[in-house]
């Protein structure tokens, strides 16, 4: 299959991506382990599947692979809405090669005996399984084994090892940089098995066979295993939520609680050496659970439109338009952002940006050729305390299906208001699905729209639709 990997923007029409729908492991997260597994709360599995994530799957299929969804019931209340359509092991599974389910790929990889035995041994070593469990897993079918590796659950319904509930956040397993994939190195132990499964999928699935020489990994720093905990910045950790390919020659890399400065520096050198990028901008954000990755504080909507958290705006940095309470609550010294841009042919002369707005304006103008003034839509409409409340529920973590058409949570009312004030239409996903099915609307004619997705349970998992997607292919935007 030709050209299945190519991403050189955040907003080019989405053509292919990796997703993973909530599995049974998500329903086993208990309060005492939630934070260890990087969750803030426990979620209700049936609700998160049927009333929320299934809408995400449907809207992706309508935009990327309509032949798989056209004529299917679009309402979760429809009696014929059999969930086998969403289950990778079922004969009725939608099996799209554009909206690609990771569990489906993993099961196919596990059909290869050599890979199967190697991955069983690897997972059992990582999870401390007994030898008898390792041998028992060899008797599982590929579909059963894929499910167990992800959910942690044996055929007897007992937990063999912890679930990996963060696997729904496919953004973090890797990042597509033009026709290359950079695999992650998770900072948290809870995501180790995700990285292992992703590595086997990318290196062994026939879907990626033509790109195996284009899969990038960063080795650990020399003697990193000897470094004390306080030397974390010198260790190599990286997650996809800290990467944005904003143009054909410009990559943004976040330095956060999940991506180390050492990793950011190594990536910069690697991409320059391979000639993949001319510019790499490093964005150091506060190491706070509120933020996690750079895509929790800003994402792109159009060439000249960005959604962002107002804490990092020019006015916030200058302390303008804020009363004493806001200054104390929002602009603490340790919450400053630092931005430095390196150029391939002049690494010794970097460019510095005072604010996130300055950087994004520069990208719109100089990388994307925008003549109009760059516009910003702020989390919570930049009203305190809604800005912080809605950023917590991923108001800035939007996925562009194409330029100007983005997915966001319906609970972020003030951010939705800000989109309307900026001239965008807003529509609830169920209404849109009905219109797409009836032919009243067509995906390729929709423009400048925020699609509002149900979010009562999904938002508890602390990730939006940018997090829940790993784009493999976007149509290049015309400059």
Secondary structure, DSSP 8 states (H G I E B T S, - for coil): -TT--BB--SSS-EEEEEE----GGGGG--HHHHTTTT-SS---HHIIIIIIIHHHHHHHHHHH-GGGTTTS--STT-TT--GGGG-TTSTT----SSEEEHHHHHHHHTTSHHHHHHHHHHHHHHHT--HHHHHHHTTS-HHHHHHHHHH-B-TTS-BSS---GGGG-GGGGEEEEBTEEEE-B-SSGGGHHHHHHHHHHHHH-GGGGGGGGGEE-----TTGGGS-GGGGGGS--B-GGGEEEEETTEEEEEESSSS-HHHHHHHHHHHHHTTS-SEEEEEE----TTTSSGGGTEEEEETTEEEE-GGGSHHHHHTTT--HHHHHHH--GGG--EEEEEETT-TTS-EEESSHHHHHHHIIIIIS---S--EEEEGGGG-TTHHHHHHHTTTT--EEEETTEEEEETT-HHHHHHHHHTT-EEEEHHHHHHHHHHTSS-GGG--SEEEEE--TTGGGGS--TTTT-EEEEE-----
